[in-house]
């Protein structure tokens, strides 16, 4: 017995010592991006002073992997500018990152990125072992080899390696996403769909007159069901008694712990392929019991768009006008010719809160959509358009809901009078996600009512362009039928749907490559690796981004033009096949040659981007050719290596120089500017004026 007690005591003491063992937390610098760290989950310590605009952040809650880890943690509120410990979890790439201003940090928007990460409080999760040292991606990619050898073109921020020194974290319970498995090539981290919990079905409370009085003068409410446009202004602000139809619908919500990375991933899961029905916010009864499709139509191939109507269900519209709105939507569905090879259509009704009536994949022909529209009851409530646009941006255009990817995303907002919330910020985020926003306003505010409008000029603040193409105003609901054909023609004019264009799919990018003798064969392959790594991040096709290349010495050679290759794989193969020329360095002549042979053949709707890489001073003048290129609309980026002249790099680059010119001391460090170049291209694109 004595021996047993001694052994038991010794075991307890050993356990205590193990429990008291402290985790060594590695420190990272402010400029470290998540994509540069191989470990799929880690705890790290951020230093003070990371709250700086030079440490860029992309996204909100879920961040693109080339964001500064520490500044993202400040943006999310996990730490402040004094630094501290954070927990970072890698998750799969996201189809869109929304910028926002939070905790003193302005994050930027991005259409997509291949890898994301979540940041939370720096406390270890139960059952997970964390590395005491972090593994960083290789700083030097294998150079592109000539001949028939393959180009080493990694598809992520890092080239994955088998790593043995730091154990991979193993969650004790299943998280929202699985950690990426390290391999010798970069792959997208796999994801699993978490199980969501739902609250019991609830009935949305009716909007009462007392509730409406809480916001006097913000929105007119009609007390009669049917009136002409000559109705006196005195009737516009009379509160309508709550006599409208009320819907009872299950409301799916998440039960989550505050700050839980797993649940953050569940809330913003547009990247997930196996999306849970409850994750989308749709009516579960409708989704689990879909009507069988009577037929599948091919549709109008000249109008291939993914279309969402935001239907005004507020009390201000009245019952009769709500029926007129339904008839208008039914007529639109008939005129468009819904089908799998043409337009697909869904409807979100908004009042106090938005809800999906049906999504893009629910119905595949006009007849079924018209029947569904006829059965839509009115929600009631205020006209919260901004909230509805945020809902559509986050939930509607997902692959799981029928979004096709290759079709432009279009939202048409129906508004009776004016919104009761602000639309500008929600609209900006939707536009930056590639959504084309149209407004159809009916019976706009009279002069005496404009003082009640929360956000003057809300239409111009919301639409993709302020040139009148994206907005239609009708004086009366009774004349709304006249807008069917004009609206149909506009939403089907895909060349004009400029908000579908993003920084990654709307450029002609011409690389101007120094092939002079000072570069050398080995370094030239490193330059081609740099060109390939930039090219692979863009959406390449005949209608999206196109790539061309020129090599120069004393002379110039067109390696391939913009219209030569229409797939990413063909472009990367063409880059691999470029042979080293060797000779002098006439950069000015090369810029003129690229302007004539590449950019003069650029499409009118494309942004012309030149990326010039050189390792020395030019034998000729670069200023005049560069100025001519700038005047012809070419946005020039200059990348100098080793002996490149700083004054020439600045002369070649578009203003401001600091954002368009880069310098590295050796070729092996070119990789550092791949992400920076793409960031700057996207930042510049998102700052374009909307007129």
N, C-alpha and C positions, 0 to 999 in steps of 0.2 A: 504493500500500500504506500509506503514511504517513497519507494522508487517511482511509483505511478504519479504521486503528487509532485515530486521534483520534476519529472518529465513534462507534466502538464504546465507547471509554472514556467519552465524554460521555453515551452512552445508559445505561451502567451507573451513572454517578454520578446521573443523573436518577432512575433506578429506586430507588436507595438513598434519595434524598431523599423520594420518594413513600412508600416503606415506613416511613420514620421519622416521617411525618406522624402526629401524635397525634389520636385521636378526642376531640372535646370532649364530655364527658358532662354532660348537664343534671341539675340537682338538683331533687328533688321533696320536698314536705313530708310529714310523717308521716300526715296525714289525707287524702292524695290517694288516691282509689279508682281502680282500673284502668278502670272504665267511663267515667270523666271524661276519659280520654286517648284521642284518636282513633287515634293511631298503632297499627297492628296488632302491631308488634314494635319494641322500643326498649330501650336501655340507659340506666339512670338511677342517680343517686347518692342514697342515703338518708341523712338526717342522724342524729346520735346521739339517743337517747331515745325511739325509736318503740315500745318494748316497754311498752305501756300499754293497760289494758282499754278505754279510751275509743276506741281505734283498732280497731274490730271486724274480725274475720276469720271468714269462713264457708268451711269445707271443709278438706280435708287433701290435700296434694300438688296437687290441682286446686282452685282457689278461685273462688267467685262473684265477678263483676266489681265488686260494690259493697263488696268487702273492701278494707281498707287495704293498699296494695301493699307498703309497707315492713314492716308488722307481719306480713304473710303471708310475707315473705322471712325474717323472724326465726323464725316458726313452722316453716318448712321447713328451717331450719338453714343457709341460704345466707349470712346475715350474723348478727351479734349486735346488742346494744343500742348498740354504738358506731357503727353505720351501715356504709356501704360501697356498692360498685357491684353492681348486679343486672341481669340480663337478663330481660325480661318478654315473653311471647308470648301473644297472645290466641288462644283456641280457642272452639269452639262451646259453647252452653249445655248444662248437665248436668241429668239427671233427679233427682239427689239429691247433696247435699254432706254428708259425714260430719264431725262435729266431733271434735276430739281435743285432748289436752294434749301439747304438744311444745315443747322449748327455752324453757320458761317462759311460753309463750303458750297460752291456752285458746281454740281456735277453736270456732265454733258450727255446728250442723247446719241444713240448709235443704232442703226437699223438692225445689225446682227453681229454676233461674234461667236467664235467656235468653242469658248470655254468661259465659265462664270465662277464666281466665288461668293460665299456668304461670310459675314463678319459678326461675331457675337462676343459676349463677355469672356475674358481669358481664363475660364475655369475648365479643368479637364472633365470630360464626360466619363461617366462610370463605364468601366470595362474597356477603355481605349488607352493604348500606349502611345505616348507622343515622343517624337525624336528630340534629342538634346542638341543635335546639330541639324541644320537644314541643308538639303541638297539642291543645288542650283543647276539649271540647264547648262549644257555645254556652250561655252562662249564662242566656239568656233565650229561652224558646220563644215562637213566634208565638202571640199570644193567640187564643182561640177566637172566631170571628166569628159574628155573629148571622145570622138569616135562613137562606138556603139554602147559605151558605158552609160549608166543611168545618172540622171540628175538627182542629187539628194535634196528633195524639196519637202521638208517637214510640213505637216498640216496643222501644226499648233505653235504655241509660243515656244515649245521645247521639243527637243528630240528625246523621246523617252528612253531610259536605260534601265537595265536590271540593276536594282540597288539593294544591297544586302546589309549595310551598316545600320540603317534606320528602319525599324519595323513599321509595316503599314498599319495604321490604326484599324482596330477591329471593333465596330460598335457592338455593344451588348444587345441592343435591340435594333430592329430595322429602321433606318432613317428614310427620309423622303427620297434621297438619291443614294446610289451606291458609289463608293469611292472608285476612281478610275484605276484600272489595273495597269501597272507599269509594264511596258513592252519596249521593244527596240524601235518601234515606229509609233508616231503619234496617232492616237485614235480618239474619237469622241467618247467621253465618259458615258457609260451606259446609265440609264436611269430606270427606276422602278416607280410605279404609281402607288403612292401611299393610300391607305384607307382613310377616308374622311368620316368624321362623325357628324350627324345631322341632328338638329333639334326637332322636336315634334312639330307637325304641321301647325301653322298659326294662321289666324285670319288677320289680314291687314286692317287696322282700325280705319273707320270712315273719317273723312275730312269734315270737320264740323265748322259751322259759321264762326264759332269762337276761335278755332284754330286759325281760320283765315284772317280774323281781325288782328292776329298777332303781328301781321306784316301789312298794315293798312297802306293802300295806295300803290302797292308794288305790282299788282296784277289785276286786270279788270275781270269781273265775273258776271256773266249774263244771267239774268233772272227769268228770261223767257227763252223758249226752245227755238223759236224761228223768227228772225227779223231781217229786214232789208238793211242795206248799207247806210240808209238815212237815219237810223236810230240815233236819238239824241245822246250826247256825251254823258248826260246825267245818269243814264242806265248802266254805264260801263263799270262803275265801281260798286254796284249793289251786290251784296253777298248772296251767292246762290245757295239755297237750302240743299242739304245733302240728300238728293233724291236719285242720284245716279246708280248705275249697276255696280255692285261690288264683287270683286273676284276673291275666291278663297283658293290660295295656292300654297303648297309646301314651300318653306323658306329654308334653303340649305345654308348652314353656317359652319364655321370651323371653331372647334373648341381647342384653343391653343394657349400654351404658356407664353407669356410676354418674352419677346426676344428670342424665341426658339428658331434656330436656323432651318430646321426641318419644316416648320410650318410656314416660314417665309417662302420657302421653295414651293410649298403647296399653293400659296396665295398667288404667286406669279409663275404659272407653269405653262406658258405658251410654248416652251421648248419641248414639253413632254409628248411622247408619241402615244403612250397608253393612258391618256387622260381620263380620270374618273368623271362620270357624269356630274357628280355633285360639285366638282372643282370649277365647273363653268358657270354656275349660278343659274342654270336653266331649271324650269319647272320639271321636277323629277317624274311626275306622272306622265307628262307629255313625252319625255325622252324614253321612258321604259316601255311605253305602249304606243309606239309610232303608228300612224295610219299606213297601211300598205300602199305602196305607190301603184296607182292605176296604170300608169304607163311612164316610160322614160323617153323624153323628147331630146333630140339632138340640139334643138334651140338655134338661135341666130348666131352663126359663127363670126359675123362682123361686129358683134357686141359681146365679146368674152370678158365679162367683169364679175367680180364678187360684190354684190350690192346689199347694203343694209339700209332700211328706212327707219328713222327715228320718228315714231308716230306720237303726236300730241294727244295724250289722254287726260289732260287737266280739265278741271270743272269749268274753266272759262270758255271752253269751246261749245259746251251744250250738247245735248243728245243729237239733235238734227245735224249739226255741223260735224259731229263725230261720224255720223253715217255718210255725209258727203266726203269726208276724208277717206273712209273705207272704200267708197266707190272710186275715188281718184286712184288709190293704190291698186285696186282691182283692174282698172283700165290700164295702168302702167304695166302691170304684170302681163296683161293680154298683148299690149303693144310691143313689149320687149321680146317676147318669144323665148320663154325660159327653157333651158335645156342644158345637158351635160357638156355640150361643145360650145355653148353660148353663155348668156348671163344666168347666174344663180342669184336667188333673192331670199333675204330673211327680214324679219320685222322685230324691232324692239319698241315697246310702248313705254313712255315715260310720264310721270306725274311727280309725286314726291320722290319716288324711287323708280329706277328703270327695271324692266324685266323683259326677257326674251319671249316673244310669242312663238316664233319658230326660226331655226337657223338655216344656213345655206344648204345643208344636206337633207333637210326634212322633206322637201318636195322637189321633184325634178321636172315639172311641167306647169304651164300657166293655169290649167284648169284646177289642179289640186291647190295651188296657191290662192286662187280666187275663192274657192270654197272655204279655205282656212281663214281668209280675211273676213269673210262674211260672219264668222262665228266669234270674232274678237270682241269681248265686252270692254267697256270703258273703265279705266282704272280710277280716274279722279285725282284730285290733289293739285299741287302747284305745277308750274312749268319749269322744272329743274333741268334745263338743257345741258349745262356744264357737267352735271353729275351723270347724265345719260351719255355724253361723249366720252367721259372717263371710263364708263362701264364698257362701251363698245371697244375702246382702244385696248382694254385689258382682257376682255372676255370673248368678244364676238369673232374676230378674224383669227381663229386658231385652226390648225390642221384637223383637230378632233371635231370641229364644228363645220367642216366642209370647205375651209379655205384652201384654194388650189395652188397658191404660190405664184404661178405664172400669170394669173389674172389680176388686173389692178383692183385694189380695194377702194370701194366708193361708199360714202355715207351721205344720205339725203335727209336733212333735218326739216321736219314740218313744224312750223311755229305759228300758233295763233297769237297775234299781237307781239309780245316780247317775252324773253325768259325771265324767270324769277331768281336766277342765280347768275354768277359770272361764267363766261364761256371762254375767255381769252386763253388762259393757261391750259385748260383741258384740250382746247383746239390745237394749240401749239404742239403739245405732246403727241396728239393724234397725227398731225401733219408730219412730224419728225419720224413717226413710225411708218410713213408711206401711205397714209389714208387720205383720199381725196374727199374733201368736205364740201357739200353743196347745201345751200339754205333755200327753202321755199317758205317765205313769210306771207301770211294772210292777214289783211286788215291791220296794217302797222299803226303805231301810236299816232294819234292826232296831235296837233300842236299843243293843245291844252293838256295832253296826257304825257308828253315827253319828260316832264319832271318826275314821273313815276318810274321811268325806265332805269334800272340799276346800272346798266353798262351801255352808254350811248355808242352808236356805231358798232353794235355787237356783231353784225354780219361781217363787216370788213375785218374785224379782229379775228374772225373764226375761219373764213374760207381760205382756200389754197392761194388764190390770187385775187387781188382787189380790182380786177378789170371788168367786172360785171358778168363774166362767163359763169361763175360759180354761184350766182344768186338770182332768184326770181321772186318778185314781189307781186302778189295779186291783191286787188282792192277788196275782193269779197270772196267768201267761200263758194258763192253761187257761180262765180266765173272760174273756179279752179280747174274745171275740165279743159279750159283753153291752154293750160300749162302742160298737158300730157305730152304732146309732140315736141315742144321746145326742150323739155327736160330730158326726154328719151334721147333726142339727138345729141345733147351735151354729154350725158353720162356714157354714151356709146362712142364718143369721139376720143379714142384712147390716146391719140397723139397729143391731145390737150390736157390729159390727166397728169399734170406735172408733179403732183404730190406722190405719185407712185414712183417717181424717180428719187433715188437716194444717192449718197456719195459713192456707193459701191456699184451702182448699175447704170450710171448716166454720163460716163466720160470716155473720151478717146485719149488714151495715155501713150505718149511716144517717148521711148527711152533713147537717149543720145549717148552712146558709149565710146569712151576714149579707148582706142586700140593701139596707141603709140608704143614705141619700143621700150619706154621707161616702165610700162606696166608689167610686161613679162607674162609668159604663158600661165604660170600657176596663179598669179594674182588676177589675170583675166578671167579664169574659171571662177574665182571668188566673186568677181564683179557679176558674172552671169548668175551665180547663186543668189546674190542680192536682188537682181532683177526678177528672178523667178519667185523669190519669197514675197516680193511686193505684189507681183501679178496674181498670185494664187489667192489673194484675199479679196479680189474683185469678182463680181458676177459677170462672167464673160459669155457673150453671145452676139449674134448679128444686131439684136435690138437693145442689148445692155452695154456694158463697158467693152470697148475694143482695145486691143494692144498692138502697137507697132514698134519697130526698132531700127535705128540707124547706127552704124559703126563708122568711126572716122579716124584718120591720121592726118597727112597732108590732104588726102582725098576723102571722099565720102562713099558709103555703100549702104543702100537700102536693104536691110536684112529681111524684113517682111513688113507689108503695109497693113493698115487697119482692117481692110476687108479680106485679108488672106486667110485668117483662121477664125473660126466662130465657136470653138469650144476651149475650155480651160486646158484640157489635156493636150490639144494640138498646139496651143500657145507655149506651154511649158516644154514640149518636145522641140519646138522651133528654137526656143532660147538655148536649149542644150546643144543644138546643132551649129550655133554660131561659131565660126572659126576665127581664131586670133589673126589679126592682119599685120601689125607692127609697122612703124613708120614715125612721122613727125606728129606735131600737135597743132592743128588749125581749128580751134574751137569755134571761132566766129563764123568761118565758112560752113562748119557743121550745123550751126544754128540756122543759118540761111537755107541750107539744104533740107533740113527737117521741116522748116516752114513751108517750103515749096513741095516736097515729095510726100510729106505726111499730113500736116495740118491743113493744107489747102484743100485736101480731100475729106476733111472731117465733116460729119453730119451737122446740119444747122442746130439741132436740139442737143448736141453733145457739148460738154465742157472740155475744152482742149487743154490737156495737162502735159507739160514736157518735164521729164526728169533727166538731167544731164549729169553724168559721172565722169570726172577727170582727175588726173593725178599730177598735173603740172601747169605752168603758165603757158598761155597760148602764143603761137608765133604771129598771130594776126589779132586785129581788134575785135573784141567781143561786144562792146557797148552798142554800136549802131545796129548790128543784127539782133541783139537781144531786145532793144527798144522797139524795133520793127515787129518782132514777134509779140511783144506785149500789146502793141497797138492793134494787132490783128486778133486779140482775144486769147492769146496763149498764156496760161498760168504756168510760170517756169519755176522749177525747183532745181537747185544746184547742189551737188554733193562732191566735195573736194577731198582728196586723199593725199597724204604725204606732202609733196611739193606744190600742191595747188595754191594759186595766189588768191588770198582772201578778197582783195579788191575786185578781182574778176568774178569770183563767186557771187559777190553782192550785186555786181552789175548785171549778171545773168538772171538772178532771182527776181521774181515779182516782189513788189513792196507789200508788206514790210519785210525787210531782208532777214530779220531774225527768225521769221516763221517759214522762210522759203530757202534758206541756205544752211548747209551743214558741213562740218569738217571733221575728219578723223585722221589720226596720225599714221595709221597703217590699214591695209586692206582687210585684215582679219577682224577689224572692229566695225566694218560696215554694217554688220547685222544689228548693231545698236539702234540704227535709225530706221529700220523697217516699220516698227510700230509707230514711231514718231511721225514719219511721213504720212502714213494712213490716217493717223489722228488729225494732223493738220489739214489734210485734204477734206476730211469729213467736217471739221470745225468750220472751215471756210465755206463749204457747201451749205451748211445749216444757217449761216449768217446772211444768206442772200436776201435781198429785198423782195417783198411779195407783190410788187405792182407790175 
